[in-house]
Amino acid sequence: MTAINMHSERMPLGDGFTVSFTFRDQKLEADWQPRLPYGRKGRKYLPAYKRARDEFIARLARRTGLTVLVVDL
């Protein structure tokens, strides 16, 4: 199987937070800027994060023709 590497642009989440995604070695990584939000205040970004992640995964699936499954831990 050919290695699949893909990177997204920075996606705005609100209040100056952004996230970008990298898919490499069959792993999805998220890079938050300026930092990963945490606690109660951080939870408000979860819907925007999931929309951004789902958009990236959809692009990945379209580009590769693969079915992609994400498991949140």
PDB file of N, CA, C and O in Angstrom:
ATOM      1  N   MET A   1       0.847  -1.182   0.000  1.00  0.00           N
ATOM      2  CA  MET A   1       0.000   0.000   0.000  1.00  0.00           C
ATOM      3  C   MET A   1       0.892   1.245   0.000  1.00  0.00           C
ATOM      4  O   MET A   1       1.898   1.298   0.707  1.00  0.00           O
ATOM      5  N   THR A   2       0.517   2.225  -0.786  1.00  0.00           N
ATOM      6  CA  THR A   2       1.245   3.478  -0.868  1.00  0.00           C
ATOM      7  C   THR A   2       0.992   4.311   0.390  1.00  0.00           C
ATOM      8  O   THR A   2      -0.133   4.384   0.885  1.00  0.00           O
ATOM      9  N   ALA A   3       2.047   4.930   0.890  1.00  0.00           N
ATOM     10  CA  ALA A   3       1.899   5.794   2.066  1.00  0.00           C
ATOM     11  C   ALA A   3       1.065   7.017   1.692  1.00  0.00           C
ATOM     12  O   ALA A   3       1.266   7.626   0.641  1.00  0.00           O
ATOM     13  N   ILE A   4       0.147   7.357   2.552  1.00  0.00           N
ATOM     14  CA  ILE A   4      -0.716   8.521   2.335  1.00  0.00           C
ATOM     15  C   ILE A   4      -0.335   9.586   3.348  1.00  0.00           C
ATOM     16  O   ILE A   4      -0.389   9.357   4.556  1.00  0.00           O
ATOM     17  N   ASN A   5       0.046  10.740   2.850  1.00  0.00           N
ATOM     18  CA  ASN A   5       0.367  11.881   3.695  1.00  0.00           C
ATOM     19  C   ASN A   5      -0.458  13.066   3.211  1.00  0.00           C
ATOM     20  O   ASN A   5      -0.481  13.380   2.021  1.00  0.00           O
ATOM     21  N   MET A   6      -1.129  13.713   4.148  1.00  0.00           N
ATOM     22  CA  MET A   6      -1.959  14.860   3.780  1.00  0.00           C
ATOM     23  C   MET A   6      -1.968  15.844   4.941  1.00  0.00           C
ATOM     24  O   MET A   6      -1.965  15.448   6.106  1.00  0.00           O
ATOM     25  N   HIS A   7      -1.979  17.125   4.611  1.00  0.00           N
ATOM     26  CA  HIS A   7      -1.949  18.181   5.625  1.00  0.00           C
ATOM     27  C   HIS A   7      -3.027  19.208   5.285  1.00  0.00           C
ATOM     28  O   HIS A   7      -3.257  19.504   4.113  1.00  0.00           O
ATOM     29  N   SER A   8      -3.680  19.745   6.300  1.00  0.00           N
ATOM     30  CA  SER A   8      -4.714  20.763   6.069  1.00  0.00           C
ATOM     31  C   SER A   8      -4.165  22.163   6.325  1.00  0.00           C
ATOM     32  O   SER A   8      -3.089  22.342   6.895  1.00  0.00           O
ATOM     33  N   GLU A   9      -4.936  23.135   5.887  1.00  0.00           N
ATOM     34  CA  GLU A   9      -4.669  24.522   6.258  1.00  0.00           C
ATOM     35  C   GLU A   9      -5.134  24.734   7.702  1.00  0.00           C
ATOM     36  O   GLU A   9      -5.787  23.866   8.281  1.00  0.00           O
ATOM     37  N   ARG A  10      -4.798  25.879   8.272  1.00  0.00           N
ATOM     38  CA  ARG A  10      -5.301  26.220   9.609  1.00  0.00           C
ATOM     39  C   ARG A  10      -6.784  26.532   9.496  1.00  0.00           C
ATOM     40  O   ARG A  10      -7.193  27.333   8.656  1.00  0.00           O
ATOM     41  N   MET A  11      -7.584  25.904  10.337  1.00  0.00           N
ATOM     42  CA  MET A  11      -9.029  26.090  10.315  1.00  0.00           C
ATOM     43  C   MET A  11      -9.441  26.849  11.569  1.00  0.00           C
ATOM     44  O   MET A  11      -9.128  26.415  12.677  1.00  0.00           O
ATOM     45  N   PRO A  12     -10.136  27.974  11.416  1.00  0.00           N
ATOM     46  CA  PRO A  12     -10.520  28.784  12.577  1.00  0.00           C
ATOM     47  C   PRO A  12     -11.616  28.100  13.399  1.00  0.00           C
ATOM     48  O   PRO A  12     -12.553  27.518  12.853  1.00  0.00           O
ATOM     49  N   LEU A  13     -11.471  28.187  14.730  1.00  0.00           N
ATOM     50  CA  LEU A  13     -12.442  27.594  15.650  1.00  0.00           C
ATOM     51  C   LEU A  13     -13.142  28.640  16.502  1.00  0.00           C
ATOM     52  O   LEU A  13     -14.103  28.320  17.201  1.00  0.00           O
ATOM     53  N   GLY A  14     -12.683  29.872  16.459  1.00  0.00           N
ATOM     54  CA  GLY A  14     -13.261  30.943  17.258  1.00  0.00           C
ATOM     55  C   GLY A  14     -12.295  31.447  18.308  1.00  0.00           C
ATOM     56  O   GLY A  14     -11.420  30.710  18.764  1.00  0.00           O
ATOM     57  N   ASP A  15     -12.452  32.700  18.691  1.00  0.00           N
ATOM     58  CA  ASP A  15     -11.649  33.328  19.747  1.00  0.00           C
ATOM     59  C   ASP A  15     -10.145  33.223  19.507  1.00  0.00           C
ATOM     60  O   ASP A  15      -9.371  33.164  20.463  1.00  0.00           O
ATOM     61  N   GLY A  16      -9.723  33.200  18.241  1.00  0.00           N
ATOM     62  CA  GLY A  16      -8.305  33.140  17.915  1.00  0.00           C
ATOM     63  C   GLY A  16      -7.713  31.744  17.876  1.00  0.00           C
ATOM     64  O   GLY A  16      -6.536  31.590  17.551  1.00  0.00           O
ATOM     65  N   PHE A  17      -8.491  30.727  18.196  1.00  0.00           N
ATOM     66  CA  PHE A  17      -7.995  29.346  18.134  1.00  0.00           C
ATOM     67  C   PHE A  17      -8.131  28.811  16.718  1.00  0.00           C
ATOM     68  O   PHE A  17      -9.121  29.070  16.033  1.00  0.00           O
ATOM     69  N   THR A  18      -7.122  28.063  16.290  1.00  0.00           N
ATOM     70  CA  THR A  18      -7.159  27.366  15.009  1.00  0.00           C
ATOM     71  C   THR A  18      -6.651  25.951  15.217  1.00  0.00           C
ATOM     72  O   THR A  18      -5.988  25.641  16.207  1.00  0.00           O
ATOM     73  N   VAL A  19      -6.985  25.097  14.248  1.00  0.00           N
ATOM     74  CA  VAL A  19      -6.471  23.732  14.270  1.00  0.00           C
ATOM     75  C   VAL A  19      -6.099  23.357  12.846  1.00  0.00           C
ATOM     76  O   VAL A  19      -6.773  23.748  11.893  1.00  0.00           O
ATOM     77  N   SER A  20      -5.026  22.599  12.710  1.00  0.00           N
ATOM     78  CA  SER A  20      -4.669  22.019  11.417  1.00  0.00           C
ATOM     79  C   SER A  20      -4.470  20.525  11.642  1.00  0.00           C
ATOM     80  O   SER A  20      -4.149  20.085  12.746  1.00  0.00           O
ATOM     81  N   PHE A  21      -4.666  19.758  10.579  1.00  0.00           N
ATOM     82  CA  PHE A  21      -4.602  18.311  10.680  1.00  0.00           C
ATOM     83  C   PHE A  21      -3.528  17.760   9.770  1.00  0.00           C
ATOM     84  O   PHE A  21      -3.275  18.291   8.689  1.00  0.00           O
ATOM     85  N   THR A  22      -2.896  16.685  10.221  1.00  0.00           N
ATOM     86  CA  THR A  22      -1.945  15.944   9.420  1.00  0.00           C
ATOM     87  C   THR A  22      -2.314  14.469   9.505  1.00  0.00           C
ATOM     88  O   THR A  22      -2.515  13.930  10.593  1.00  0.00           O
ATOM     89  N   PHE A  23      -2.400  13.824   8.345  1.00  0.00           N
ATOM     90  CA  PHE A  23      -2.598  12.383   8.293  1.00  0.00           C
ATOM     91  C   PHE A  23      -1.317  11.786   7.746  1.00  0.00           C
ATOM     92  O   PHE A  23      -0.918  12.065   6.615  1.00  0.00           O
ATOM     93  N   ARG A  24      -0.671  10.955   8.570  1.00  0.00           N
ATOM     94  CA  ARG A  24       0.620  10.370   8.203  1.00  0.00           C
ATOM     95  C   ARG A  24       0.749   9.051   8.955  1.00  0.00           C
ATOM     96  O   ARG A  24       0.381   8.953  10.125  1.00  0.00           O
ATOM     97  N   ASP A  25       1.272   8.047   8.277  1.00  0.00           N
ATOM     98  CA  ASP A  25       1.476   6.730   8.895  1.00  0.00           C
ATOM     99  C   ASP A  25       0.184   6.191   9.499  1.00  0.00           C
ATOM    100  O   ASP A  25       0.198   5.580  10.568  1.00  0.00           O
ATOM    101  N   GLN A  26      -0.928   6.419   8.810  1.00  0.00           N
ATOM    102  CA  GLN A  26      -2.255   5.962   9.220  1.00  0.00           C
ATOM    103  C   GLN A  26      -2.691   6.546  10.563  1.00  0.00           C
ATOM    104  O   GLN A  26      -3.483   5.934  11.280  1.00  0.00           O
ATOM    105  N   LYS A  27      -2.177   7.725  10.903  1.00  0.00           N
ATOM    106  CA  LYS A  27      -2.547   8.407  12.140  1.00  0.00           C
ATOM    107  C   LYS A  27      -2.972   9.835  11.824  1.00  0.00           C
ATOM    108  O   LYS A  27      -2.416  10.487  10.941  1.00  0.00           O
ATOM    109  N   LEU A  28      -3.957  10.297  12.556  1.00  0.00           N
ATOM    110  CA  LEU A  28      -4.435  11.665  12.427  1.00  0.00           C
ATOM    111  C   LEU A  28      -3.911  12.481  13.598  1.00  0.00           C
ATOM    112  O   LEU A  28      -4.102  12.113  14.757  1.00  0.00           O
ATOM    113  N   GLU A  29      -3.256  13.578  13.294  1.00  0.00           N
ATOM    114  CA  GLU A  29      -2.746  14.476  14.331  1.00  0.00           C
ATOM    115  C   GLU A  29      -3.403  15.837  14.172  1.00  0.00           C
ATOM    116  O   GLU A  29      -3.640  16.300  13.056  1.00  0.00           O
ATOM    117  N   ALA A  30      -3.694  16.472  15.299  1.00  0.00           N
ATOM    118  CA  ALA A  30      -4.281  17.813  15.302  1.00  0.00           C
ATOM    119  C   ALA A  30      -3.296  18.758  15.985  1.00  0.00           C
ATOM    120  O   ALA A  30      -2.782  18.465  17.065  1.00  0.00           O
ATOM    121  N   ASP A  31      -3.044  19.884  15.347  1.00  0.00           N
ATOM    122  CA  ASP A  31      -2.146  20.898  15.896  1.00  0.00           C
ATOM    123  C   ASP A  31      -2.967  22.146  16.186  1.00  0.00           C
ATOM    124  O   ASP A  31      -3.426  22.822  15.265  1.00  0.00           O
ATOM    125  N   TRP A  32      -3.150  22.448  17.460  1.00  0.00           N
ATOM    126  CA  TRP A  32      -3.921  23.611  17.906  1.00  0.00           C
ATOM    127  C   TRP A  32      -2.995  24.807  18.061  1.00  0.00           C
ATOM    128  O   TRP A  32      -1.855  24.673  18.506  1.00  0.00           O
ATOM    129  N   GLN A  33      -3.495  25.972  17.690  1.00  0.00           N
ATOM    130  CA  GLN A  33      -2.767  27.217  17.908  1.00  0.00           C
ATOM    131  C   GLN A  33      -3.730  28.217  18.529  1.00  0.00           C
ATOM    132  O   GLN A  33      -4.887  28.239  18.110  1.00  0.00           O
ATOM    133  N   PRO A  34      -3.355  29.027  19.472  1.00  0.00           N
ATOM    134  CA  PRO A  34      -2.014  29.132  20.037  1.00  0.00           C
ATOM    135  C   PRO A  34      -1.684  28.014  21.027  1.00  0.00           C
ATOM    136  O   PRO A  34      -0.521  27.823  21.381  1.00  0.00           O
ATOM    137  N   ARG A  35      -2.706  27.274  21.474  1.00  0.00           N
ATOM    138  CA  ARG A  35      -2.490  26.140  22.382  1.00  0.00           C
ATOM    139  C   ARG A  35      -3.772  25.328  22.406  1.00  0.00           C
ATOM    140  O   ARG A  35      -4.801  25.774  21.898  1.00  0.00           O
ATOM    141  N   LEU A  36      -3.720  24.165  22.978  1.00  0.00           N
ATOM    142  CA  LEU A  36      -4.909  23.337  23.157  1.00  0.00           C
ATOM    143  C   LEU A  36      -5.753  23.915  24.284  1.00  0.00           C
ATOM    144  O   LEU A  36      -5.264  24.046  25.407  1.00  0.00           O
ATOM    145  N   PRO A  37      -7.016  24.268  24.012  1.00  0.00           N
ATOM    146  CA  PRO A  37      -7.871  24.781  25.094  1.00  0.00           C
ATOM    147  C   PRO A  37      -8.223  23.629  26.043  1.00  0.00           C
ATOM    148  O   PRO A  37      -8.247  22.469  25.632  1.00  0.00           O
ATOM    149  N   TYR A  38      -8.489  23.946  27.278  1.00  0.00           N
ATOM    150  CA  TYR A  38      -8.777  22.896  28.247  1.00  0.00           C
ATOM    151  C   TYR A  38      -9.891  23.340  29.193  1.00  0.00           C
ATOM    152  O   TYR A  38     -10.274  24.509  29.228  1.00  0.00           O
ATOM    153  N   GLY A  39     -10.392  22.384  29.951  1.00  0.00           N
ATOM    154  CA  GLY A  39     -11.419  22.676  30.945  1.00  0.00           C
ATOM    155  C   GLY A  39     -12.758  23.021  30.332  1.00  0.00           C
ATOM    156  O   GLY A  39     -12.997  22.796  29.146  1.00  0.00           O
ATOM    157  N   ARG A  40     -13.628  23.572  31.165  1.00  0.00           N
ATOM    158  CA  ARG A  40     -14.980  23.934  30.715  1.00  0.00           C
ATOM    159  C   ARG A  40     -14.964  24.886  29.529  1.00  0.00           C
ATOM    160  O   ARG A  40     -15.725  24.715  28.577  1.00  0.00           O
ATOM    161  N   LYS A  41     -14.104  25.878  29.587  1.00  0.00           N
ATOM    162  CA  LYS A  41     -14.041  26.851  28.497  1.00  0.00           C
ATOM    163  C   LYS A  41     -13.580  26.186  27.201  1.00  0.00           C
ATOM    164  O   LYS A  41     -14.025  26.561  26.116  1.00  0.00           O
ATOM    165  N   GLY A  42     -12.704  25.215  27.311  1.00  0.00           N
ATOM    166  CA  GLY A  42     -12.206  24.517  26.134  1.00  0.00           C
ATOM    167  C   GLY A  42     -13.263  23.681  25.442  1.00  0.00           C
ATOM    168  O   GLY A  42     -13.205  23.491  24.227  1.00  0.00           O
ATOM    169  N   ARG A  43     -14.223  23.182  26.192  1.00  0.00           N
ATOM    170  CA  ARG A  43     -15.272  22.321  25.616  1.00  0.00           C
ATOM    171  C   ARG A  43     -16.140  23.053  24.603  1.00  0.00           C
ATOM    172  O   ARG A  43     -16.737  22.421  23.731  1.00  0.00           O
ATOM    173  N   LYS A  44     -16.219  24.356  24.705  1.00  0.00           N
ATOM    174  CA  LYS A  44     -17.072  25.092  23.766  1.00  0.00           C
ATOM    175  C   LYS A  44     -16.531  25.028  22.336  1.00  0.00           C
ATOM    176  O   LYS A  44     -17.270  25.295  21.388  1.00  0.00           O
ATOM    177  N   TYR A  45     -15.266  24.681  22.170  1.00  0.00           N
ATOM    178  CA  TYR A  45     -14.667  24.584  20.844  1.00  0.00           C
ATOM    179  C   TYR A  45     -14.862  23.205  20.211  1.00  0.00           C
ATOM    180  O   TYR A  45     -14.546  23.016  19.036  1.00  0.00           O
ATOM    181  N   LEU A  46     -15.374  22.253  20.969  1.00  0.00           N
ATOM    182  CA  LEU A  46     -15.516  20.887  20.478  1.00  0.00           C
ATOM    183  C   LEU A  46     -16.395  20.778  19.232  1.00  0.00           C
ATOM    184  O   LEU A  46     -15.993  20.090  18.294  1.00  0.00           O
ATOM    185  N   PRO A  47     -17.573  21.414  19.160  1.00  0.00           N
ATOM    186  CA  PRO A  47     -18.365  21.311  17.923  1.00  0.00           C
ATOM    187  C   PRO A  47     -17.622  21.842  16.694  1.00  0.00           C
ATOM    188  O   PRO A  47     -17.665  21.220  15.632  1.00  0.00           O
ATOM    189  N   ALA A  48     -16.943  22.980  16.827  1.00  0.00           N
ATOM    190  CA  ALA A  48     -16.188  23.542  15.695  1.00  0.00           C
ATOM    191  C   ALA A  48     -15.021  22.632  15.326  1.00  0.00           C
ATOM    192  O   ALA A  48     -14.729  22.443  14.145  1.00  0.00           O
ATOM    193  N   TYR A  49     -14.354  22.069  16.331  1.00  0.00           N
ATOM    194  CA  TYR A  49     -13.252  21.136  16.074  1.00  0.00           C
ATOM    195  C   TYR A  49     -13.762  19.922  15.295  1.00  0.00           C
ATOM    196  O   TYR A  49     -13.142  19.506  14.316  1.00  0.00           O
ATOM    197  N   LYS A  50     -14.880  19.360  15.725  1.00  0.00           N
ATOM    198  CA  LYS A  50     -15.412  18.168  15.051  1.00  0.00           C
ATOM    199  C   LYS A  50     -15.823  18.476  13.615  1.00  0.00           C
ATOM    200  O   LYS A  50     -15.627  17.646  12.728  1.00  0.00           O
ATOM    201  N   ARG A  51     -16.389  19.656  13.374  1.00  0.00           N
ATOM    202  CA  ARG A  51     -16.729  20.039  11.994  1.00  0.00           C
ATOM    203  C   ARG A  51     -15.469  20.140  11.134  1.00  0.00           C
ATOM    204  O   ARG A  51     -15.442  19.659  10.001  1.00  0.00           O
ATOM    205  N   ALA A  52     -14.426  20.771  11.683  1.00  0.00           N
ATOM    206  CA  ALA A  52     -13.166  20.909  10.946  1.00  0.00           C
ATOM    207  C   ALA A  52     -12.542  19.535  10.694  1.00  0.00           C
ATOM    208  O   ALA A  52     -12.070  19.258   9.591  1.00  0.00           O
ATOM    209  N   ARG A  53     -12.541  18.694  11.698  1.00  0.00           N
ATOM    210  CA  ARG A  53     -11.976  17.338  11.555  1.00  0.00           C
ATOM    211  C   ARG A  53     -12.753  16.547  10.512  1.00  0.00           C
ATOM    212  O   ARG A  53     -12.163  15.883   9.660  1.00  0.00           O
ATOM    213  N   ASP A  54     -14.082  16.620  10.583  1.00  0.00           N
ATOM    214  CA  ASP A  54     -14.900  15.878   9.628  1.00  0.00           C
ATOM    215  C   ASP A  54     -14.676  16.362   8.194  1.00  0.00           C
ATOM    216  O   ASP A  54     -14.675  15.557   7.262  1.00  0.00           O
ATOM    217  N   GLU A  55     -14.487  17.665   8.015  1.00  0.00           N
ATOM    218  CA  GLU A  55     -14.194  18.210   6.685  1.00  0.00           C
ATOM    219  C   GLU A  55     -12.857  17.662   6.185  1.00  0.00           C
ATOM    220  O   GLU A  55     -12.747  17.262   5.026  1.00  0.00           O
ATOM    221  N   PHE A  56     -11.848  17.640   7.047  1.00  0.00           N
ATOM    222  CA  PHE A  56     -10.546  17.111   6.639  1.00  0.00           C
ATOM    223  C   PHE A  56     -10.650  15.631   6.282  1.00  0.00           C
ATOM    224  O   PHE A  56     -10.089  15.195   5.277  1.00  0.00           O
ATOM    225  N   ILE A  57     -11.359  14.862   7.094  1.00  0.00           N
ATOM    226  CA  ILE A  57     -11.515  13.429   6.833  1.00  0.00           C
ATOM    227  C   ILE A  57     -12.263  13.211   5.506  1.00  0.00           C
ATOM    228  O   ILE A  57     -11.922  12.307   4.743  1.00  0.00           O
ATOM    229  N   ALA A  58     -13.267  14.031   5.238  1.00  0.00           N
ATOM    230  CA  ALA A  58     -13.994  13.911   3.963  1.00  0.00           C
ATOM    231  C   ALA A  58     -13.064  14.187   2.786  1.00  0.00           C
ATOM    232  O   ALA A  58     -13.123  13.489   1.774  1.00  0.00           O
ATOM    233  N   ARG A  59     -12.212  15.191   2.910  1.00  0.00           N
ATOM    234  CA  ARG A  59     -11.237  15.481   1.844  1.00  0.00           C
ATOM    235  C   ARG A  59     -10.286  14.308   1.650  1.00  0.00           C
ATOM    236  O   ARG A  59      -9.982  13.918   0.523  1.00  0.00           O
ATOM    237  N   LEU A  60      -9.824  13.752   2.763  1.00  0.00           N
ATOM    238  CA  LEU A  60      -8.917  12.605   2.720  1.00  0.00           C
ATOM    239  C   LEU A  60      -9.585  11.434   1.998  1.00  0.00           C
ATOM    240  O   LEU A  60      -8.971  10.800   1.140  1.00  0.00           O
ATOM    241  N   ALA A  61     -10.836  11.148   2.343  1.00  0.00           N
ATOM    242  CA  ALA A  61     -11.560  10.037   1.717  1.00  0.00           C
ATOM    243  C   ALA A  61     -11.757  10.282   0.215  1.00  0.00           C
ATOM    244  O   ALA A  61     -11.586   9.370  -0.594  1.00  0.00           O
ATOM    245  N   ARG A  62     -12.117  11.517  -0.149  1.00  0.00           N
ATOM    246  CA  ARG A  62     -12.297  11.835  -1.575  1.00  0.00           C
ATOM    247  C   ARG A  62     -10.989  11.691  -2.344  1.00  0.00           C
ATOM    248  O   ARG A  62     -10.963  11.151  -3.450  1.00  0.00           O
ATOM    249  N   ARG A  63      -9.921  12.171  -1.756  1.00  0.00           N
ATOM    250  CA  ARG A  63      -8.631  12.144  -2.445  1.00  0.00           C
ATOM    251  C   ARG A  63      -8.116  10.721  -2.639  1.00  0.00           C
ATOM    252  O   ARG A  63      -7.541  10.402  -3.680  1.00  0.00           O
ATOM    253  N   THR A  64      -8.322   9.873  -1.647  1.00  0.00           N
ATOM    254  CA  THR A  64      -7.757   8.520  -1.687  1.00  0.00           C
ATOM    255  C   THR A  64      -8.734   7.460  -2.180  1.00  0.00           C
ATOM    256  O   THR A  64      -8.320   6.393  -2.634  1.00  0.00           O
ATOM    257  N   GLY A  65     -10.039   7.751  -2.091  1.00  0.00           N
ATOM    258  CA  GLY A  65     -11.027   6.741  -2.438  1.00  0.00           C
ATOM    259  C   GLY A  65     -11.229   5.702  -1.346  1.00  0.00           C
ATOM    260  O   GLY A  65     -11.921   4.704  -1.549  1.00  0.00           O
ATOM    261  N   LEU A  66     -10.626   5.938  -0.195  1.00  0.00           N
ATOM    262  CA  LEU A  66     -10.727   4.997   0.921  1.00  0.00           C
ATOM    263  C   LEU A  66     -11.891   5.362   1.837  1.00  0.00           C
ATOM    264  O   LEU A  66     -12.342   6.507   1.869  1.00  0.00           O
ATOM    265  N   THR A  67     -12.360   4.375   2.571  1.00  0.00           N
ATOM    266  CA  THR A  67     -13.306   4.616   3.648  1.00  0.00           C
ATOM    267  C   THR A  67     -12.481   4.905   4.894  1.00  0.00           C
ATOM    268  O   THR A  67     -11.571   4.145   5.226  1.00  0.00           O
ATOM    269  N   VAL A  68     -12.788   5.990   5.582  1.00  0.00           N
ATOM    270  CA  VAL A  68     -11.990   6.411   6.738  1.00  0.00           C
ATOM    271  C   VAL A  68     -12.863   6.370   7.989  1.00  0.00           C
ATOM    272  O   VAL A  68     -13.996   6.851   7.985  1.00  0.00           O
ATOM    273  N   LEU A  69     -12.328   5.798   9.040  1.00  0.00           N
ATOM    274  CA  LEU A  69     -13.021   5.722  10.327  1.00  0.00           C
ATOM    275  C   LEU A  69     -12.168   6.428  11.374  1.00  0.00           C
ATOM    276  O   LEU A  69     -10.963   6.193  11.465  1.00  0.00           O
ATOM    277  N   VAL A  70     -12.796   7.286  12.157  1.00  0.00           N
ATOM    278  CA  VAL A  70     -12.104   7.971  13.248  1.00  0.00           C
ATOM    279  C   VAL A  70     -12.715   7.494  14.553  1.00  0.00           C
ATOM    280  O   VAL A  70     -13.935   7.485  14.712  1.00  0.00           O
ATOM    281  N   VAL A  71     -11.859   7.097  15.487  1.00  0.00           N
ATOM    282  CA  VAL A  71     -12.301   6.672  16.800  1.00  0.00           C
ATOM    283  C   VAL A  71     -11.796   7.691  17.807  1.00  0.00           C
ATOM    284  O   VAL A  71     -10.587   7.862  17.961  1.00  0.00           O
ATOM    285  N   ASP A  72     -12.714   8.376  18.499  1.00  0.00           N
ATOM    286  CA  ASP A  72     -12.323   9.349  19.525  1.00  0.00           C
ATOM    287  C   ASP A  72     -12.026   8.610  20.811  1.00  0.00           C
ATOM    288  O   ASP A  72     -12.797   7.749  21.236  1.00  0.00           O
ATOM    289  N   LEU A  73     -10.916   8.946  21.424  1.00  0.00           N
ATOM    290  CA  LEU A  73     -10.554   8.345  22.719  1.00  0.00           C
ATOM    291  C   LEU A  73     -10.582   9.379  23.792  1.00  0.00           C
ATOM    292  O   LEU A  73     -10.308   9.073  24.952  1.00  0.00           O
TER     293      LEU A  73
END
